[in-house]
Amino acid sequence: MPKKSKVIVVLPAFNSEKTLERTTAEIPMDVVSEIILVDDGSNDQTVILAEKLGLTVHTHNKNKGYGANQKTCYRLALEKNADIVVMIHPDYQYDPKVIKYLVAFIKEGYCDVMLGSRIRSRKEALEGGMPVYKYFANRFLSFFENLLSGQNLSEWHTGMRAYKREVLEKIDFIHNSDDFVFDTQILFQIIEKGYHIGEIPIPVKYTNETSSINFIRSLKYGLLTLYIAIKFFLKKITHYGKR
């Protein structure tokens, strides 16, 4: 009988008290072995609630940033011998029930990394509450990233991702940014290593409680994303030029 994969869900949390219970209630525990929440200096009751819900809780003594939070999430999951690590934002924007499908694609060997994509159609994304400027920024950046990376992903900027253990062991995510552009950097690292990325559609669920960065930080994120994509492309063509 094949060994059952150890699946650990990690929640990079910051002021997630209002949505945490709804998120964790829908995580399929018949597939998941453990849920780890890393709190990045919240000033609400996130930690108290997480402990009440029986989650494994790790806290940063101050706000270190979204990327730094994920670094801690993945380090802890690897230390606990996870075979598959699923990252999902605890703001209930992403449907936790989809986790079992992300995991299945990795367990069956179809992909090394799986993404939950919110982009099925413009109508659905906007009706789900995604702000118009975020939708068009997402589409533009994803198009540009696909063009320079050779991928064909519908969304590069999702907060729902699953990784085979080997992927996190082989890429140098620790030296990535501590800010939001961490998400872009890690995907380019995965592509550079030759791992296979897949995606499945998920519903769009923006609410007043959904976490979101403001326009200025979104602009900064977009510019850094373009810089990372161009840097990857130049490195790739330089490599081919030397062969």
C-alpha positions as CSV (number, residue, x, y, z in Angstrom):
1,M,0.0,0.0,0.0
2,P,1.5,3.4,-1.0
3,K,2.5,5.7,1.8
4,K,0.0,8.5,2.5
5,S,1.4,11.9,1.6
6,K,1.7,14.3,4.5
7,V,-0.1,17.5,3.5
8,I,0.4,20.7,5.6
9,V,-1.6,23.8,5.0
10,V,0.1,27.1,5.8
11,L,-1.8,30.3,6.5
12,P,0.3,33.6,6.3
13,A,-1.9,35.7,8.6
14,F,-2.2,39.4,9.4
15,N,-5.3,40.7,11.2
16,S,-7.3,37.7,10.0
17,E,-9.6,37.4,13.0
18,K,-12.9,38.0,11.0
19,T,-12.3,35.4,8.3
20,L,-10.0,32.8,9.9
21,E,-12.8,30.5,11.3
22,R,-14.7,30.4,8.0
23,T,-11.4,29.6,6.1
24,T,-10.3,26.8,8.3
25,A,-13.8,25.3,8.6
26,E,-13.7,24.4,4.9
27,I,-10.2,23.0,4.7
28,P,-10.6,19.2,3.9
29,M,-9.1,17.5,6.9
30,D,-9.4,14.1,5.3
31,V,-6.6,15.2,3.1
32,V,-4.7,17.6,5.3
33,S,-2.5,16.5,8.2
34,E,-1.9,19.8,9.9
35,I,-2.7,23.5,9.6
36,I,0.1,26.0,10.5
37,L,-0.8,29.7,11.0
38,V,2.1,32.2,11.0
39,D,0.9,35.5,12.5
40,D,2.8,38.5,11.2
41,G,2.4,40.9,14.2
42,S,-1.4,41.2,14.1
43,N,-3.1,43.7,16.4
44,D,-6.4,41.9,16.5
45,Q,-7.4,38.5,18.0
46,T,-6.0,36.3,15.2
47,V,-3.6,34.4,17.4
48,I,-6.1,33.8,20.2
49,L,-8.7,32.5,17.8
50,A,-6.1,30.3,15.9
51,E,-5.1,28.6,19.2
52,K,-8.8,28.2,20.1
53,L,-9.3,26.5,16.7
54,G,-6.5,24.0,17.4
55,L,-4.1,25.3,14.8
56,T,-0.3,25.1,15.1
57,V,0.6,28.8,15.7
58,H,3.8,30.6,15.2
59,T,4.1,34.4,15.8
60,H,6.4,37.1,14.6
61,N,7.0,39.6,17.3
62,K,6.6,42.4,14.8
63,N,5.3,42.8,11.3
64,K,8.0,41.5,8.9
65,G,6.1,41.5,5.6
66,Y,4.1,39.1,3.5
67,G,7.1,37.5,1.9
68,A,8.8,37.0,5.3
69,N,5.6,35.4,6.6
70,Q,5.7,32.9,3.8
71,K,9.3,32.1,4.4
72,T,8.5,31.1,8.0
73,C,5.4,29.1,6.8
74,Y,7.5,27.0,4.4
75,R,10.4,26.5,6.8
76,L,8.1,25.2,9.5
77,A,6.2,22.9,7.1
78,L,9.5,21.4,5.8
79,E,10.7,21.0,9.4
80,K,7.5,19.0,10.0
81,N,8.3,16.7,7.1
82,A,5.5,17.8,4.8
83,D,5.3,16.0,1.4
84,I,3.0,18.7,0.0
85,V,2.7,22.2,1.3
86,V,-0.4,24.2,0.5
87,M,-0.4,28.0,1.0
88,I,-3.8,29.8,1.2
89,H,-4.6,33.3,2.4
90,P,-6.8,33.1,5.5
91,D,-9.0,36.0,4.3
92,Y,-11.6,33.6,2.8
93,Q,-10.9,35.0,-0.7
94,Y,-9.9,31.5,-1.9
95,D,-12.1,28.5,-1.6
96,P,-10.4,26.0,0.8
97,K,-12.4,23.1,-0.5
98,V,-10.3,23.2,-3.7
99,I,-7.2,22.1,-1.7
100,K,-8.0,18.4,-2.3
101,Y,-7.8,18.9,-6.1
102,L,-4.5,20.9,-5.9
103,V,-3.0,18.1,-3.8
104,A,-4.3,15.3,-6.1
105,F,-2.6,16.8,-9.2
106,I,0.7,16.8,-7.3
107,K,0.2,13.3,-5.7
108,E,-0.5,11.8,-9.1
109,G,2.6,13.3,-10.6
110,Y,1.0,15.6,-13.1
111,C,2.5,18.7,-11.7
112,D,5.1,19.9,-9.1
113,V,3.3,23.1,-8.3
114,M,-0.4,23.9,-8.5
115,L,-2.1,27.3,-8.5
116,G,-5.7,28.2,-7.9
117,S,-6.7,30.7,-10.6
118,R,-9.4,33.3,-10.1
119,I,-9.3,34.3,-13.8
120,R,-11.9,32.3,-15.8
121,S,-13.6,35.2,-17.4
122,R,-13.7,39.0,-17.0
123,K,-17.4,38.9,-16.1
124,E,-16.9,36.3,-13.4
125,A,-13.9,38.1,-11.9
126,L,-15.6,41.4,-11.7
127,E,-18.9,40.0,-10.5
128,G,-17.0,38.2,-7.8
129,G,-15.9,41.6,-6.5
130,M,-12.4,41.9,-7.9
131,P,-11.7,45.7,-8.3
132,V,-11.5,46.7,-11.9
133,Y,-8.0,48.1,-11.7
134,K,-6.8,44.9,-10.0
135,Y,-8.3,42.8,-12.7
136,F,-6.7,44.7,-15.6
137,A,-3.4,44.9,-13.7
138,N,-3.5,41.2,-13.1
139,R,-4.2,40.5,-16.8
140,F,-1.4,42.8,-18.0
141,L,1.2,41.5,-15.6
142,S,0.3,37.8,-16.2
143,F,0.5,38.3,-20.0
144,F,3.9,40.0,-19.7
145,E,5.2,37.3,-17.3
146,N,3.9,34.5,-19.7
147,L,5.6,36.2,-22.6
148,L,9.0,36.4,-21.0
149,S,8.9,33.1,-19.2
150,G,7.4,30.9,-21.9
151,Q,4.5,29.8,-19.6
152,N,0.8,30.1,-20.3
153,L,-0.7,30.6,-16.9
154,S,-4.0,32.4,-16.5
155,E,-2.9,34.0,-13.2
156,W,0.5,34.6,-11.7
157,H,-0.8,36.5,-8.6
158,T,-3.0,34.0,-6.7
159,G,-2.8,33.5,-3.0
160,M,-3.6,29.8,-3.2
161,R,-0.7,27.6,-4.2
162,A,0.5,24.0,-3.5
163,Y,4.1,22.8,-3.7
164,K,5.7,19.4,-3.8
165,R,8.3,19.2,-1.0
166,E,11.2,18.9,-3.4
167,V,10.4,22.3,-5.0
168,L,10.7,24.2,-1.8
169,E,13.9,22.3,-0.9
170,K,15.6,23.1,-4.2
171,I,14.7,26.8,-4.7
172,D,16.3,29.6,-2.7
173,F,13.1,31.3,-1.4
174,I,14.8,32.4,1.8
175,H,16.7,35.2,-0.1
176,N,13.6,36.5,-1.8
177,S,11.8,39.7,-0.9
178,D,10.0,40.1,2.4
179,D,7.3,42.0,0.6
180,F,4.5,41.0,-1.8
181,V,6.8,40.5,-4.8
182,F,7.9,37.2,-3.1
183,D,5.0,35.6,-5.0
184,T,6.5,36.6,-8.3
185,Q,10.0,35.6,-7.4
186,I,9.2,32.1,-6.3
187,L,7.3,31.3,-9.5
188,F,10.3,32.4,-11.7
189,Q,12.6,30.4,-9.5
190,I,10.4,27.3,-10.0
191,I,10.4,27.9,-13.8
192,E,14.1,28.3,-13.8
193,K,14.5,24.9,-12.1
194,G,12.4,23.3,-14.7
195,Y,9.5,22.3,-12.5
196,H,6.0,21.8,-13.9
197,I,3.3,24.3,-12.9
198,G,-0.4,23.6,-13.3
199,E,-3.6,25.5,-12.3
200,I,-7.3,24.9,-11.7
201,P,-10.1,27.5,-11.7
202,I,-11.4,28.8,-8.4
203,P,-14.3,31.2,-7.7
204,V,-13.6,34.9,-7.0
205,K,-14.7,36.0,-3.6
206,Y,-13.8,39.6,-2.8
207,T,-15.6,41.0,0.3
208,N,-15.1,44.0,2.6
209,E,-13.1,41.6,4.8
210,T,-10.8,40.5,2.0
211,S,-7.2,41.6,2.5
212,S,-5.8,43.8,-0.2
213,I,-2.9,46.1,-0.7
214,N,-3.7,49.8,-1.6
215,F,-3.1,51.4,-5.0
216,I,0.3,52.8,-4.2
217,R,1.6,49.4,-3.0
218,S,-0.1,47.7,-5.9
219,L,1.8,50.0,-8.3
220,K,5.1,49.3,-6.6
221,Y,4.3,45.6,-6.8
222,G,3.6,45.8,-10.5
223,L,6.8,47.6,-11.3
224,L,8.9,45.1,-9.3
225,T,7.1,42.3,-11.1
226,L,8.0,43.7,-14.4
227,Y,11.6,44.2,-13.3
228,I,11.8,40.5,-12.1
229,A,10.3,39.2,-15.4
230,I,12.7,41.2,-17.5
231,K,15.7,40.1,-15.4
232,F,14.6,36.5,-15.8
233,F,14.3,36.9,-19.6
234,L,17.7,38.6,-19.9
235,K,19.3,35.8,-17.8
236,K,17.7,33.2,-20.0
237,I,18.8,34.6,-23.4
238,T,22.3,35.2,-22.0
239,H,22.5,31.6,-21.0
240,Y,21.3,30.4,-24.4
241,G,23.8,32.8,-26.1
242,K,26.7,31.0,-24.3
243,R,25.7,27.5,-25.4
